[in-house]
Amino acid sequence: MNLGGDGQHDDIRRHGVEAFLRLFNNDYDAAMDAIRQYSLRSTDLRAEPNTPVVISVQHVSRAYKRGATRVTALDDVSLDIHEGEIIALTGASGSGKSTLLQILGCVDRPSAGSVVMDGRDVTRLHDAALSRLRRAKIGFVFQSFYLQPFLRLVDNVAVPAMFTRKSVHDIDASVKELVARVGLEDRIDHLPKELSGGQIQRAAIARALINNPDIIIADEPTGNLDSRSSQSVVDLLKDIRDKLGTTIIIATHDGAIAAQADRVIRLKDGVIV
């Protein structure tokens, strides 16, 4: 395929995977193949080398024992994630993306290698220090939402802040601000069963933001939603990044969602491809 010269090449550099996706009529696999063919690896597109690195992963491997078998989920993975980036982790089931997401979120520890955050190798921190780091720095959004069914929206959003030293007054003010930010101010006293799937996921994003995290980790956040609700959630995450400077890392199977990220990190058999 003719990419149209330097002008189009520059356009791809500026706009990343989305530009390639347009060229290939929204065929995500064909676009990614073209990126690799023309040595414009997805891990290089729209990178921001002049912005601070918030997470540096160096030579990380993760192996599990499954009975008598040793399974390698990640094999010598290295990458830097910059402040304010939206990163999409993609790959088939078993590729290692969920394991990498858990390590980036300080939920799991690698078998080898280092993960540096705030100038510290978090793989060397004890469990209590890791818990404090997660609470202060990272917000989590999951595919299955995990809202408490017996709590109103206002209380669900407040839950992570209850483990901090914030006053009740400050928590209430933050909840009201965040619920308005995600467009749910008219649902603040509703139970989860009274909300749509898209509204529940918006509530989960508000909950993830309650402690003002620098990083949001989102594991298949649109997996249970229809296409319209999925796009609404992605638009919200992009707005949060643009207005708050939050770094957002999304694991997704959805090529259309991945194409809207600043960078796509594709994994296969535990390695970045």
LINURLIN-V280007 format. One record per run of one state. SS is the DSSP state (a for helix, b for strand, c for the rest). FROM is the first residue (numbers start at 1). TO is the last residue. If there is no record, write none. Layout:
ss:from:to
SS:FROM:TO
SS:FROM:TO
This chain:
ss:from:to
c:1:4
a:5:15
c:16:16
a:17:23
c:24:27
a:28:37
c:38:52
b:53:66
c:67:68
b:69:82
c:83:85
b:86:90
c:91:96
a:97:104
c:105:111
b:112:117
c:118:119
b:120:121
a:122:124
c:125:126
a:127:137
b:138:142
c:143:151
b:152:152
a:153:163
c:164:167
a:168:181
c:182:184
a:185:187
c:188:190
b:191:191
a:192:194
c:195:196
a:197:209
c:210:214
b:215:219
c:220:226
a:227:244
c:245:246
b:247:251
c:252:254
a:255:258
c:259:262
b:263:268
c:269:270
b:271:272
c:273:273
